């Protein structure tokens, strides 16, 4: 009895996993069609603008300070980058 049900169960599980694989691949292919800077959806999940807490001052307003940024675009070059803008 069990030996006759095993191929049926195996086949059903195989089809379910195959279906899941095609769903996941479909999401990947649809994401690959969009430009990199295009958002996945038009709205934020909360409907509000999200602000990182690091950008707020002690009173909860956006900070006016200059922010420190680091850029790693020319790491493979042997000579140091031009720092005349500092």
C-alpha positions in Angstrom: 0.0 0.0 0.0 2.7 2.5 1.0 4.8 1.6 -2.0 1.9 2.5 -4.3 1.4 5.9 -2.6 5.1 6.9 -2.6 5.3 7.8 -6.4 2.1 9.9 -6.1 3.3 11.8 -3.0 6.8 12.3 -4.6 5.2 13.6 -7.8 2.9 16.0 -5.9 5.8 17.4 -3.8 7.9 17.7 -7.0 5.2 19.7 -8.8 4.7 22.0 -5.7 8.4 22.7 -5.5 8.6 23.3 -9.3 5.7 25.7 -9.1 7.4 27.6 -6.2 10.7 27.8 -8.2 8.9 29.3 -11.2 7.2 31.9 -9.0 10.5 32.9 -7.4 12.2 33.1 -10.8 9.3 35.2 -12.2 9.9 37.7 -9.4 13.6 37.9 -10.3 12.9 38.3 -14.0 10.4 41.1 -13.4 12.8 42.9 -11.1 15.6 42.6 -13.6 13.5 44.5 -16.2 13.3 47.6 -14.0 16.1 50.2 -13.9 18.3 50.0 -10.8 17.2 53.3 -9.3 13.5 52.6 -9.8 11.7 51.8 -6.6 9.8 48.5 -6.3 6.6 50.3 -5.4 5.5 53.9 -5.7 4.7 54.4 -2.0 6.6 53.8 1.2 5.1 50.9 3.1 3.9 53.3 5.8 2.8 56.1 3.4 5.2 58.5 5.1 8.7 59.6 4.3 11.3 57.6 6.2 14.1 59.6 7.8 17.1 58.0 9.4 17.5 58.9 13.1 21.1 59.8 12.5 20.0 62.8 10.4 18.0 64.4 13.3 19.4 66.8 15.8 18.6 66.7 19.6 15.3 68.5 19.0 14.1 66.1 16.3 14.7 68.4 13.3 16.9 67.6 10.3 20.5 68.5 11.1 22.1 71.4 9.3 25.7 70.0 9.9 27.9 68.9 7.0 27.8 65.1 6.8 31.0 63.0 6.5 30.9 60.9 3.4 33.4 58.2 2.2 33.9 57.3 -1.4 35.7 54.1 -2.5 35.5 54.5 -6.3 39.2 54.6 -7.2 40.7 52.1 -4.8 42.5 50.1 -7.4 44.7 53.0 -8.6 48.2 53.1 -7.2 48.4 56.8 -6.5 46.2 58.7 -4.0 43.1 60.5 -5.2 43.2 64.3 -5.7 42.2 66.0 -2.4 42.2 69.6 -3.7 38.6 70.0 -2.7 39.3 69.6 1.1 
